[in-house]
Amino acid sequence: MIRSTIAGIGMYVPENVVTNQHLEKYMDTNDAWIQERTGIQERRYAKRTGETTTTMGIEAAKIAIERAGITAQDIDFIVFATLSPDYYFPGCGVLVQRAMKMKEIGALDVRNQCSGFVYALSVGDQFVRSGMYKNVLVIGSEKHSFGLDFSTRGRNVSVIFGDGAGAVVLQPTQKENQGILSTHLHSDGESAEILAMYNPGTHANHWLENSLADFEEAELGEMFMSHAMIDKAQNFPFMDGPSVFKKAVVKFPEVIKEALKANNLKPSDIDMLIPHQANLRIAQFVQQQLGLADDKVFNNIQKYGNTTAASIPIALCEAWQEGKIKEGDLVCLAAFGSGFTWGSALLRW
């Protein structure tokens, strides 16, 4: 049986460290409040100019490609996961292909927010398993800092997110006990609007309460982005935190158990769980539900905040670099986020 295995992994985080105390200058918040609710102590912000979602992804990709023992010319396909692309369109995948001077290979962009990397990994896994491609580059990268509301009004969202990127190179393997064992993907769009960024979009503010009147008199071009949206702060992300938390603590352990069951394994078989770094309290709850020891779960949200599609590859890379993941270990990746979408991947390192 051909499976895909992670042949190389890399990460990149910007140099600029932003502490909770730093955010106190811009909004009514404090270190204790942020840590109590999220576990976050600091995060990284990319340079306002010069660093983009694509450039950070490229830095992580360079490391992953080198560790895989190949060159950029050997990459057959790109899967790029992000919710913060350089442009509304085209996506970041083609920008990576151009910047790294790759062949005219396919590039696919995945917009599944916090579960984006797990979805992207699953896509790449299928291409390798089918024999279609031999070197698939999977990137998760985010530049949140350019689009957050740094005021008291937006503090519940803005204190959570950070910037960064992670990447892996997937290659085929026929080793008996190595590679991605299975991936499991789900969605439920019933509550899509409780964690979303509405604008810009084509809905003409259908989902925003008391806003349709703004469009009765608007010119066609103003429906995509208008001064009214900006004045009412409708161009920033929205999140109903408690509702997201309630759903996440159910679906996280559920999808992990699904992966274990599919492979006739149990929670005690997990050597390392890498959860999406959304909230330390969620990760701790999931750890408790699965009965995992502290050394079986890796969290780095304290240092980087929630980097959405980048959080799992960054955490996976850092855990491996610190020697916490070794050859033969059973590693589980799991994520939950906007959509709602959620998923897991079980792999033998």
C-alpha positions in Angstrom: 0.0 0.0 0.0 1.3 3.5 -0.9 0.8 6.1 1.8 2.0 9.7 2.0 4.6 10.6 4.6 5.9 13.9 5.8 9.4 14.0 4.3 10.2 17.5 5.3 8.7 20.2 7.6 9.4 23.8 8.2 8.0 26.9 10.0 8.4 30.6 10.0 7.2 33.2 12.5 7.9 37.0 12.2 10.6 38.6 14.5 8.1 41.1 16.0 6.9 39.9 19.4 3.7 41.5 20.6 2.9 40.9 24.3 -0.4 41.2 26.1 0.9 44.3 27.8 1.6 45.9 24.4 -2.1 45.5 23.4 -3.1 47.4 26.6 -2.0 50.6 24.8 -4.7 50.1 22.2 -7.7 48.6 24.0 -9.2 48.1 27.4 -7.7 44.8 28.3 -4.9 43.3 30.4 -2.5 40.4 30.6 -4.5 38.5 33.3 -7.8 38.8 31.3 -6.2 37.5 28.1 -4.4 34.6 29.7 -7.3 33.5 31.8 -9.6 33.2 28.7 -7.1 32.1 26.1 -3.8 31.1 27.6 -2.0 33.5 25.2 0.9 35.5 26.6 2.3 36.9 23.3 2.0 36.6 19.5 4.0 37.5 16.4 3.1 40.2 13.9 4.5 40.4 10.4 6.0 43.6 9.1 3.4 46.0 7.7 5.2 45.9 4.4 7.6 43.4 3.0 6.1 40.4 4.8 2.9 38.8 3.4 1.0 35.6 3.8 2.8 34.3 0.7 6.3 35.3 1.7 6.0 33.7 5.2 4.7 30.6 3.5 7.7 30.6 1.2 10.1 30.8 4.2 8.5 27.8 5.8 8.4 25.9 2.5 12.2 26.5 1.8 13.0 24.7 5.1 10.5 21.9 4.5 11.9 21.3 0.9 15.5 21.3 2.1 14.7 18.8 4.9 12.9 16.6 2.4 16.2 16.5 0.4 14.7 17.9 -2.8 14.6 21.3 -4.6 11.8 23.6 -5.5 12.0 22.2 -9.0 11.0 18.8 -7.7 7.6 19.9 -6.3 4.7 18.5 -8.3 1.8 20.3 -6.7 1.0 23.0 -4.2 -1.8 23.2 -1.7 -2.0 26.5 0.2 -4.3 27.0 3.2 -5.1 30.5 4.4 -8.0 32.8 5.3 -5.8 35.9 4.7 -4.5 35.8 1.2 -2.3 38.5 -0.3 -5.0 39.3 -2.8 -8.8 38.7 -2.9 -7.8 36.8 -6.0 -5.6 35.1 -7.3 -4.7 32.8 -4.4 -1.3 32.4 -2.7 -0.5 29.1 -4.3 0.4 30.6 -7.7 2.4 33.3 -6.0 4.5 30.6 -4.3 5.0 28.9 -7.6 6.2 32.1 -9.2 8.4 33.3 -6.4 10.1 29.9 -6.0 10.6 29.5 -9.7 8.9 26.1 -9.8 7.7 24.3 -13.0 4.2 25.1 -14.3 2.7 22.8 -11.7 -0.8 22.9 -10.3 -1.6 25.2 -7.3 -4.7 24.8 -5.1 -5.9 27.2 -2.4 -7.9 26.0 0.5 -10.2 28.3 2.4 -11.1 26.3 5.5 -9.8 28.7 8.1 -8.7 27.0 11.4 -9.1 23.5 9.9 -7.4 24.6 6.7 -4.2 22.7 7.2 -5.9 19.4 8.0 -8.1 19.8 4.9 -5.0 20.7 2.8 -3.1 17.8 4.2 -5.9 15.5 3.3 -6.0 16.8 -0.3 -2.3 16.3 -0.6 -2.5 12.9 0.9 -5.0 11.8 -1.7 -2.9 13.0 -4.6 0.1 11.0 -3.3 -1.8 7.9 -2.5 -3.3 7.9 -6.0 0.2 8.1 -7.5 -0.6 11.3 -9.3 2.1 13.3 -7.6 5.4 12.4 -5.7 6.2 15.7 -4.0 3.3 17.7 -2.8 4.0 21.0 -0.9 1.3 21.8 1.7 1.5 25.3 3.3 -0.6 26.9 6.0 0.1 30.7 6.4 -1.6 33.7 7.9 -1.1 37.4 8.3 -3.9 38.4 10.6 -2.4 41.5 12.1 -3.2 43.7 9.1 -7.0 43.1 9.4 -7.9 43.2 13.1 -9.8 45.8 15.0 -7.3 47.2 17.5 -9.8 48.9 19.8 -11.8 48.0 22.8 -14.7 47.2 20.5 -12.7 44.4 18.8 -10.6 43.1 21.7 -12.4 39.8 22.1 -11.1 38.8 18.6 -8.0 40.9 18.2 -6.1 39.6 21.3 -6.3 36.0 20.0 -4.7 36.1 16.6 -1.1 36.1 15.4 0.9 35.7 12.2 3.1 32.8 11.0 3.5 29.9 8.6 4.2 26.2 8.5 4.8 23.8 5.6 5.3 20.1 4.9 6.4 18.1 1.9 4.5 14.9 1.3 6.1 12.0 -0.5 5.0 8.4 -1.1 6.2 5.6 1.1 5.6 1.8 1.1 7.0 1.3 4.6 4.7 -1.0 6.6 4.2 1.3 9.5 4.8 4.9 8.3 2.9 7.8 6.9 -0.6 9.3 7.1 -3.0 6.5 8.2 -6.2 8.4 7.6 -7.9 11.8 7.5 -11.4 12.7 8.6 -13.2 15.9 7.5 -16.6 17.3 8.5 -18.7 20.5 8.3 -21.9 22.0 9.6 -22.9 25.3 8.1 -25.9 25.9 10.3 -24.1 28.4 12.4 -21.7 29.7 9.8 -22.3 33.4 10.7 -21.2 33.2 14.4 -17.6 33.0 13.3 -17.1 34.9 10.1 -15.8 37.9 8.3 -18.7 39.2 6.3 -17.1 41.9 4.2 -16.0 42.2 1.5 -18.5 39.7 0.0 -21.4 39.3 -2.4 -24.2 38.9 0.1 -24.9 42.7 0.2 -24.9 42.5 4.1 -27.8 40.1 4.1 -26.5 38.6 7.4 -25.8 41.9 9.2 -28.7 43.1 11.3 -30.1 46.5 10.5 -27.6 47.1 7.7 -29.7 46.4 4.6 -31.0 49.9 4.7 -27.4 51.0 3.9 -27.7 49.3 0.5 -31.1 50.6 -0.5 -29.5 53.8 -1.6 -26.0 52.4 -2.4 -24.5 52.4 -5.8 -23.7 48.9 -7.2 -19.9 49.3 -6.6 -20.5 50.3 -2.9 -22.1 46.9 -2.1 -18.8 45.2 -2.1 -17.0 47.7 0.2 -18.4 51.0 1.4 -17.7 53.8 3.8 -20.8 52.7 5.8 -19.2 49.3 6.4 -16.0 50.9 7.6 -17.8 53.4 9.8 -19.7 50.6 11.4 -16.7 48.3 11.7 -18.3 45.7 9.5 -15.0 44.9 7.7 -13.6 43.1 10.7 -14.0 39.5 11.8 -16.9 38.6 14.1 -16.9 35.8 16.6 -19.4 34.6 19.2 -16.8 33.1 21.4 -18.9 31.1 23.9 -20.9 29.5 21.1 -17.7 28.5 19.3 -16.2 27.1 22.5 -19.3 24.9 23.2 -19.2 23.4 19.7 -15.4 22.9 19.6 -15.2 21.0 22.9 -17.7 18.4 21.5 -16.3 18.1 17.9 -12.6 18.1 18.8 -12.6 14.8 20.9 -15.2 13.3 18.6 -13.1 13.6 15.4 -10.0 12.4 17.2 -11.9 9.3 18.4 -13.2 8.8 14.9 -9.6 8.6 13.6 -8.5 6.2 16.3 -11.5 3.9 15.7 -10.8 3.8 12.0 -7.4 2.5 12.7 -8.3 0.2 15.6 -6.5 2.3 18.1 -7.3 4.0 21.4 -6.4 7.4 23.0 -3.6 5.7 25.1 -1.9 4.8 21.8 -1.3 8.5 20.9 2.3 9.6 21.4 1.6 13.2 20.5 -1.6 15.2 19.9 -1.2 18.4 18.0 -4.5 20.4 18.4 -5.2 23.5 16.4 -4.0 26.4 18.7 -7.3 28.2 19.0 -7.6 28.4 22.8 -5.5 26.8 25.5 -8.7 26.1 27.5 -10.2 24.1 24.6 -6.9 22.1 24.3 -6.9 21.3 28.0 -10.5 20.2 27.9 -9.8 17.9 25.0 -6.7 16.5 26.8 -8.8 15.8 29.9 -11.6 14.1 27.8 -9.1 11.8 26.2 -7.1 11.1 29.4 -3.8 12.2 27.9 -0.8 13.1 30.0 0.8 16.5 29.6 3.7 15.2 27.6 1.3 13.7 25.0 -0.2 17.1 24.0 1.8 20.0 22.4 0.6 23.6 22.8 2.4 26.7 21.8 -0.5 29.2 21.6 1.1 30.9 24.6 3.9 32.2 22.3 2.2 32.6 19.0 -1.6 33.0 19.6 -4.0 31.6 17.1 -2.4 31.5 13.7 -5.4 29.7 12.1 -4.3 27.5 9.1 -0.6 27.9 10.2 -1.1 26.8 13.8 -0.9 23.0 13.3 2.2 22.9 11.0 4.0 25.4 13.3 3.2 23.3 16.4 4.0 20.1 14.6 7.4 21.5 13.4 8.3 22.9 16.8 7.4 19.7 18.6 9.5 17.7 16.2 12.4 20.2 16.4 12.3 19.8 20.2 12.6 16.1 20.0 9.1 15.5 21.2 8.1 13.5 18.1 10.3 10.6 17.1 10.3 8.0 14.3 7.5 5.5 14.9 5.4 7.8 17.1 1.6 7.9 16.5 0.8 11.6 15.9 -2.8 13.0 15.8 -3.6 16.4 14.3 -7.1 17.9 15.0 -8.7 21.2 14.2 -12.1 23.0 14.5 -13.0 26.4 13.2 -15.2 28.7 11.2 -17.8 27.2 8.9 -18.1 25.2 11.1 -15.5 22.8 9.7 -13.4 20.3 11.6 -11.1 17.4 10.9 -8.3 15.1 12.1 -5.4 13.3 10.6 -3.6 10.3 12.2 -0.1 9.5 11.1 2.8 7.3 12.0 6.0 9.5 12.1 
